[in-house]
Each structure stands twice: as C-alpha cells, then as structure tokens.
C-alpha cells in the first residue's frame, strides 16, 4: 500500500502521491489543509476511496457528487 493525498470536491477527486505533496509544501502551506491522506494500491484506488469520503469546509460537508448530477 502506498500513501496518497486526496482533495475532495463536488465535481472531482484530485490525487497526489504523498511524498510529492510533502515536497511541494502541502503540510506547511494553507492550500494543503483541505487534503486528506489515504492508503491505496494505486492512484485509481486512491481516487475511488476519495469518492466515498467527505471533508468539512466552512462548517459544510463537501462530498463528491457522481457525474450523473452534472449531465
């Protein structure tokens, strides 16, 4: 299992390798606060896990909404 970071948005789930995320300063910079850590076998598996997760932003629950909602 590898470590990844995911950013959950209603329209997409973004994935970065955790080592790359740390190298970019994601643990220190304000932009990195919304990202969540996941352990997965691949980028695709991390994105799939992220689609089932949520995060809070400004007291509101942010969760991925399936593509059908945007069709």
C-alpha positions as CSV (number, residue, x, y, z in Angstrom):
1,X,0.0,0.0,0.0
2,X,1.2,3.5,-0.9
3,X,0.3,6.8,0.7
4,X,-1.6,9.4,-1.3
5,X,-3.3,12.7,-0.6
6,X,-6.8,13.4,-1.9
7,X,-8.7,16.6,-2.4
8,X,-12.4,16.0,-2.4
9,X,-14.6,18.5,-4.4
10,X,-18.2,18.0,-5.5
11,X,-17.1,17.8,-9.2
12,X,-13.9,15.7,-8.8
13,X,-11.4,14.0,-6.5
14,X,-7.8,15.0,-7.0
15,X,-4.9,12.7,-6.1
16,X,-1.3,13.3,-5.4
17,X,1.5,11.0,-4.2
18,X,2.1,11.9,-0.6
19,X,5.8,12.2,-1.0
20,X,5.3,14.7,-3.8
21,X,2.6,16.5,-1.7
22,X,5.1,16.9,1.2
23,X,7.8,18.0,-1.2
24,X,5.5,20.8,-2.6
25,X,4.9,22.0,1.0
26,X,1.4,20.7,1.4
27,X,1.9,20.0,5.1
28,X,3.0,23.6,5.8
29,X,1.0,25.7,3.3
30,X,-2.6,26.8,3.8
31,X,-3.6,25.1,0.5
32,X,-2.7,21.7,1.9
33,X,-5.2,21.8,4.8
34,X,-8.1,20.5,2.8
35,X,-6.3,17.4,1.5
36,X,-6.8,14.0,3.3
37,X,-4.4,11.1,3.5
38,X,-5.4,7.7,2.1
39,X,-3.5,4.4,1.7
40,X,-4.1,2.6,-1.6
41,X,-2.5,0.3,-4.1
42,X,-2.7,2.9,-6.9
43,X,-3.8,6.4,-7.9
44,X,-7.0,5.0,-9.3
45,X,-7.7,3.1,-6.0
46,X,-7.0,6.3,-4.0
47,X,-9.4,8.3,-6.2
48,X,-12.1,5.6,-5.7
49,X,-11.6,5.8,-1.9
50,X,-11.8,9.6,-2.1
51,X,-15.1,9.4,-3.9
52,X,-16.6,7.7,-0.8
53,X,-15.1,10.2,1.7
54,X,-16.0,13.8,2.6
55,X,-14.4,16.8,4.3
56,X,-15.7,19.9,6.0
57,X,-15.1,23.4,4.7
58,X,-16.6,26.4,6.5
59,X,-18.8,24.1,8.5
60,X,-20.3,22.5,5.4
61,X,-19.8,18.9,4.3
62,X,-18.1,18.6,1.0
63,X,-18.5,15.3,-0.8
64,X,-18.0,14.1,-4.4
65,X,-21.3,14.0,-6.4
66,X,-21.5,11.5,-9.2
67,X,-21.2,12.6,-12.8
68,X,-24.9,11.9,-13.4
69,X,-25.7,15.0,-11.3
70,X,-23.8,17.2,-13.9
71,X,-25.3,15.7,-17.0
